[in-house]
């Protein structure tokens, strides 16, 4: 039986990922920790590129790592970035999450400098009209 991971530990995993971010252009490190349905945690950090359009967000890195590892069901995502106030995921990251997660999927967001200022949001509130090619059957 897997040990249940708490919100604080998920935020700490995201903070650790932010610390290894490759963000020389924006100087805006972001880390993400994705909790899978099986209880595993997949982390990601933003990876910038001189050609800005090729930059990868921490959230999408975590999702791609999970999916490439055979996981497609997720419980929650913690994202740590910003100073004083948490940074919200971009629209592209929210849309990728919508591919795998329901509108009631939880996102726990906190600034780098104070994990105690975390806030919980629901995917459906941040992306109320997600694009879908087909109805999901679950």
C-alpha positions as CSV (number, residue, x, y, z in Angstrom):
1,X,0.0,0.0,0.0
2,X,1.4,3.4,-1.0
3,X,1.8,6.2,1.5
4,X,-0.5,9.1,1.0
5,X,1.3,12.3,0.0
6,X,0.2,15.5,1.6
7,X,-0.2,18.9,0.0
8,X,2.8,20.3,1.8
9,X,5.0,17.5,0.5
10,X,3.7,18.0,-3.0
11,X,4.6,21.7,-2.7
12,X,8.0,20.9,-1.4
13,X,8.6,18.6,-4.4
14,X,7.6,21.5,-6.7
15,X,9.9,23.9,-4.9
16,X,12.8,21.5,-5.3
17,X,12.1,21.2,-9.0
18,X,12.0,25.0,-9.3
19,X,15.5,25.2,-7.8
20,X,16.9,23.3,-10.8
21,X,14.9,25.3,-13.4
22,X,16.8,26.5,-16.5
23,X,15.5,30.0,-16.7
24,X,18.4,32.3,-17.7
25,X,16.3,34.6,-19.8
26,X,13.3,35.3,-17.7
27,X,14.9,34.6,-14.3
28,X,11.5,33.2,-13.3
29,X,12.0,29.6,-12.0
30,X,8.9,27.4,-11.8
31,X,8.6,23.9,-10.5
32,X,5.7,21.5,-10.7
33,X,4.9,18.2,-8.9
34,X,2.1,16.0,-10.4
35,X,0.5,13.5,-8.1
36,X,-0.6,10.4,-10.0
37,X,-3.6,8.2,-9.2
38,X,-1.1,5.5,-8.2
39,X,0.5,7.9,-5.6
40,X,3.7,8.6,-7.6
41,X,5.0,12.1,-8.0
42,X,6.4,13.4,-11.4
43,X,8.2,16.7,-11.2
44,X,9.1,19.2,-13.8
45,X,10.8,22.6,-14.1
46,X,10.6,25.2,-16.7
47,X,13.3,24.9,-19.4
48,X,13.8,28.1,-21.4
49,X,15.3,28.5,-24.9
50,X,16.7,31.5,-26.7
51,X,13.9,31.0,-29.2
52,X,11.2,31.7,-26.7
53,X,8.5,29.7,-28.4
54,X,10.5,26.5,-27.7
55,X,10.4,27.1,-23.9
56,X,8.8,24.4,-21.9
57,X,6.7,25.2,-18.8
58,X,7.2,23.2,-15.6
59,X,3.6,21.9,-15.7
60,X,3.9,20.4,-19.2
61,X,7.3,18.9,-18.4
62,X,5.7,17.1,-15.4
63,X,2.8,15.9,-17.5
64,X,5.0,14.7,-20.3
65,X,7.2,12.8,-17.9
66,X,4.2,11.1,-16.3
67,X,2.6,10.1,-19.6
68,X,5.9,8.9,-21.1
69,X,6.2,6.7,-17.9
70,X,2.8,5.1,-18.6
71,X,0.7,7.2,-16.2
72,X,-2.5,9.1,-17.4
73,X,-4.6,9.5,-14.3
74,X,-3.8,12.3,-11.9
75,X,-5.0,13.5,-8.5
76,X,-3.4,17.0,-8.1
77,X,-0.7,19.3,-9.3
78,X,1.4,21.6,-7.2
79,X,3.1,24.6,-8.9
80,X,5.6,26.8,-7.2
81,X,6.7,30.0,-8.9
82,X,6.6,33.8,-8.6
83,X,7.4,36.0,-5.6
84,X,4.9,37.2,-3.0
85,X,2.1,35.7,-5.0
86,X,1.7,32.4,-6.8
87,X,2.0,32.3,-10.6
88,X,-0.9,30.8,-12.4
89,X,-0.4,28.2,-15.1
90,X,-0.6,29.5,-18.7
91,X,-3.4,28.6,-21.0
92,X,-1.3,26.0,-22.9
93,X,-0.6,24.1,-19.6
94,X,-4.2,24.3,-18.5
95,X,-5.3,22.9,-21.9
96,X,-2.8,20.0,-21.7
97,X,-4.1,19.3,-18.1
98,X,-7.7,19.3,-19.5
99,X,-6.7,16.4,-21.9
100,X,-6.1,14.2,-18.9
101,X,-8.0,15.7,-15.9
102,X,-11.6,16.6,-15.0
103,X,-12.8,20.1,-14.2
104,X,-12.6,19.3,-10.5
105,X,-8.8,18.5,-10.7
106,X,-7.0,20.4,-8.0
107,X,-4.1,22.8,-8.6
108,X,-2.1,23.9,-5.6
109,X,-0.2,27.1,-6.3
110,X,2.4,28.9,-4.1
111,X,5.1,31.5,-4.5
112,X,8.7,30.5,-4.3
113,X,9.3,32.6,-1.2
114,X,6.5,31.3,0.9
115,X,4.8,27.9,0.5
116,X,2.4,28.9,3.3
117,X,0.7,31.3,0.9
118,X,-0.5,28.4,-1.2
119,X,-4.0,28.6,-2.8
120,X,-6.1,25.8,-4.3
121,X,-7.8,26.2,-7.6
122,X,-9.9,23.8,-9.7
123,X,-9.0,23.2,-13.4
124,X,-12.6,24.0,-14.5
125,X,-12.4,27.5,-12.8
126,X,-9.1,28.4,-14.5
127,X,-10.1,27.0,-17.9
128,X,-13.9,26.9,-18.0
129,X,-14.2,26.3,-21.7
130,X,-11.5,23.7,-22.4
131,X,-11.2,22.6,-26.0
132,X,-12.2,19.0,-26.6
133,X,-12.2,16.9,-29.8
134,X,-14.6,14.3,-28.3
135,X,-16.5,13.5,-25.2
136,X,-14.5,11.7,-22.6
137,X,-15.7,8.4,-21.4
138,X,-14.7,7.6,-17.8
